[in-house]
Amino acid sequence: MADKSMEGLNTFTDQSAGPAIDTSKKVRYGIIGCGWIADAHVKALLNQPDAEIVACADIVPGRADEFLKRNGIADKGIKTNYASHKEMLDDESLKLDAVSICTYNCQHAEPAIYALNKGVHVLLEKPFTVTLDEAVEVMKAEKASGKVLSIGFQPRMDANMQQIKKICESGVLGNIYYIQTGGGRRRGIPTPHGTSFIEKDTAGVGALGDIGCYSLDMVLNAIGYPKPLTVSGYKSDFFGKDPNYSGYKKGKGEEYAKLFGVDDFAAAFIRLEGGIVLDFRIAWAMNLDTPGDTIIMGTKGSLRIPSTECWNGTVGGAMKLYHEVAGLQTETEIPIIHKDSKLFDLKLRTFLDACKNGTPAPVPTSQIIYNQAIIDGIAKSAEAGREVEIVIPEI
Ligand SMILES: NC(=O)c1ccc[n+]([C@@H]2O[C@H](COP(=O)([O-])OP(=O)(O)OC[C@H]3O[C@@H](n4cnc5c(N)ncnc54)[C@H](O)[C@@H]3O)[C@@H](O)[C@H]2O)c1
């Protein structure tokens, strides 16, 4: 059905409803890390009739209480008196079933392992971890626990992202041999809520992991996550280290430039199993509007996905399929799908369903380990100044 309100755009509205939710058992839920993204988790959880938030923890004193207040749930008896994830997970009176881990990147692996060892299901924010070694350790704990571990890639729930995968799987592109992906912002080093994204000790990785993981997931998920084999990577920090960078808040340039300990741009050439090459670039800051559209080239057709900042699961405009029809070179516009769905609600909903039904994680680590291996490989290759082999240990 065409959406008449979107004049000039080729669009499609999907209004399919989901299945009924069994509310006879409530999932007892905890939040670890009460910063900016935890708000989105709580808002989505409050929309789930079978989830009950029972506790939240933050290492900064008072932050968990502030978090409950700003989300309007300070009077719901939710426990907050925990100095870190450990004290909350050790509190057996909570009878926790599941947690969202919303801590900064360098505090993903440790709380995830601790929660899994306690027999609690985990929804872990993206990126999976900072290093491949950490991701492997988390997966070992996941395997030993038998619990659900899902990684927070909500763009997966977007109908347009799902359409990209359907197009790749349909065969219209033939054999896929070359992919270009990435995205970026002109002035978008994330410092609106402090410096946890730019300090080495908290973020561990910059644009490469923060938004790079989304671009990688968009294309790798579409083509079935082939194994990465080698990578030649580059990263830089020219904008972040500049006290005169115009994206920093007034008066904060000197301080932030000194604290900046990660990358603000990364690029790489990655070889994947199946003879596919992946050309990647990502920027928190650059003197350019976009580092290019995502393109997926195949022997029968190619798909162009207009560039976005690659963080919220939308495409930057109608996609285009380049192919031949009865010998004629043809371009087909793929309509944008407008689905009345909230991505965070779907992220929490699909996770809760997996916890309750014992079904696989909606965004499984068996795939995201390849995403993390590429990020890790780019960082290592950039530091070594040469191509490196990607070696993923058996888990
Ligand atoms: N999926 C998305 O759309 C999305 C968007 C933004 C951020 N994120 C991810 O979410 C994570 C958090 O981002 P943010 O913007 O909320 O950061 P933030 O710095 O605002 O919040 C992180 C919070 O975790 C707390 N914390 C750290 N270690 C802890 C521990 N061991 N136990 C308890 N609390 C701890 C910190 O004190 C802080 O309050 C990052 O990994 C980021 O990449 C995801």
Ligand as a Chemical Component Dictionary entry (heavy atoms), coordinates in Angstrom:
data_LIG
# 
_chem_comp.id                   LIG 
_chem_comp.type                 NON-POLYMER 
_chem_comp.pdbx_formal_charge   0 
_chem_comp.three_letter_code    LIG 
# 
loop_
_chem_comp_atom.comp_id 
_chem_comp_atom.atom_id 
_chem_comp_atom.alt_atom_id 
_chem_comp_atom.type_symbol 
_chem_comp_atom.charge 
_chem_comp_atom.model_Cartn_x 
_chem_comp_atom.model_Cartn_y 
_chem_comp_atom.model_Cartn_z 
_chem_comp_atom.pdbx_ordinal 
LIG N1  N1  N 0  22.161 0.644  20.753 1  
LIG C1  C1  C 0  22.268 1.958  20.675 2  
LIG O1  O1  O 0  21.573 2.632  19.933 3  
LIG C2  C2  C 0  23.280 2.647  21.538 4  
LIG C3  C3  C 0  23.291 4.046  21.587 5  
LIG C4  C4  C 0  24.199 4.661  22.453 6  
LIG C5  C5  C 0  25.100 3.913  23.179 7  
LIG N2  N2  N 1  25.087 2.545  23.055 8  
LIG C6  C6  C 0  26.070 1.737  23.810 9  
LIG O2  O2  O 0  25.651 1.667  25.160 10 
LIG C7  C7  C 0  26.783 1.689  26.026 11 
LIG C8  C8  C 0  26.589 2.805  27.043 12 
LIG O3  O3  O 0  26.458 4.034  26.389 13 
LIG P1  P1  P 0  25.927 5.325  27.166 14 
LIG O4  O4  O 0  25.812 6.402  26.161 15 
LIG O5  O5  O -1 24.745 4.992  27.977 16 
LIG O6  O6  O 0  27.179 5.607  28.125 17 
LIG P2  P2  P 0  27.204 6.380  29.520 18 
LIG O7  O7  O 0  28.631 6.668  29.788 19 
LIG O8  O8  O 0  26.210 7.500  29.471 20 
LIG O9  O9  O 0  26.653 5.309  30.571 21 
LIG C9  C9  C 0  27.372 4.203  31.005 22 
LIG C10 C10 C 0  27.077 4.033  32.502 23 
LIG O10 O10 O 0  27.602 2.777  32.947 24 
LIG C11 C11 C 0  28.102 2.960  34.281 25 
LIG N3  N3  N 0  28.996 1.826  34.570 26 
LIG C12 C12 C 0  30.220 1.559  34.066 27 
LIG N4  N4  N 0  30.699 0.400  34.540 28 
LIG C13 C13 C 0  29.754 -0.111 35.389 29 
LIG C14 C14 C 0  29.658 -1.295 36.162 30 
LIG N5  N5  N 0  30.626 -2.203 36.167 31 
LIG N6  N6  N 0  28.537 -1.487 36.886 32 
LIG C15 C15 C 0  27.538 -0.580 36.889 33 
LIG N7  N7  N 0  27.578 0.569  36.173 34 
LIG C16 C16 C 0  28.674 0.801  35.420 35 
LIG C17 C17 C 0  28.755 4.337  34.221 36 
LIG O11 O11 O 0  28.969 4.891  35.485 37 
LIG C18 C18 C 0  27.728 5.103  33.384 38 
LIG O12 O12 O 0  26.735 5.711  34.188 39 
LIG C19 C19 C 0  28.008 1.869  25.140 40 
LIG O13 O13 O 0  28.659 0.653  24.968 41 
LIG C20 C20 C 0  27.450 2.361  23.819 42 
LIG O14 O14 O 0  28.188 1.940  22.689 43 
LIG C21 C21 C 0  24.187 1.917  22.285 44 
# 
loop_
_chem_comp_bond.comp_id 
_chem_comp_bond.atom_id_1 
_chem_comp_bond.atom_id_2 
_chem_comp_bond.value_order 
_chem_comp_bond.pdbx_ordinal 
LIG N1  C1  SING 1  
LIG C1  O1  DOUB 2  
LIG C1  C2  SING 3  
LIG C2  C3  SING 4  
LIG C2  C21 DOUB 5  
LIG C3  C4  DOUB 6  
LIG C4  C5  SING 7  
LIG C5  N2  DOUB 8  
LIG N2  C6  SING 9  
LIG N2  C21 SING 10 
LIG C6  O2  SING 11 
LIG C6  C20 SING 12 
LIG O2  C7  SING 13 
LIG C7  C8  SING 14 
LIG C7  C19 SING 15 
LIG C8  O3  SING 16 
LIG O3  P1  SING 17 
LIG P1  O4  DOUB 18 
LIG P1  O5  SING 19 
LIG P1  O6  SING 20 
LIG O6  P2  SING 21 
LIG P2  O7  DOUB 22 
LIG P2  O8  SING 23 
LIG P2  O9  SING 24 
LIG O9  C9  SING 25 
LIG C9  C10 SING 26 
LIG C10 O10 SING 27 
LIG C10 C18 SING 28 
LIG O10 C11 SING 29 
LIG C11 N3  SING 30 
LIG C11 C17 SING 31 
LIG N3  C12 SING 32 
LIG N3  C16 SING 33 
LIG C12 N4  DOUB 34 
LIG N4  C13 SING 35 
LIG C13 C14 SING 36 
LIG C13 C16 DOUB 37 
LIG C14 N5  SING 38 
LIG C14 N6  DOUB 39 
LIG N6  C15 SING 40 
LIG C15 N7  DOUB 41 
LIG N7  C16 SING 42 
LIG C17 O11 SING 43 
LIG C17 C18 SING 44 
LIG C18 O12 SING 45 
LIG C19 O13 SING 46 
LIG C19 C20 SING 47 
LIG C20 O14 SING 48 
# 
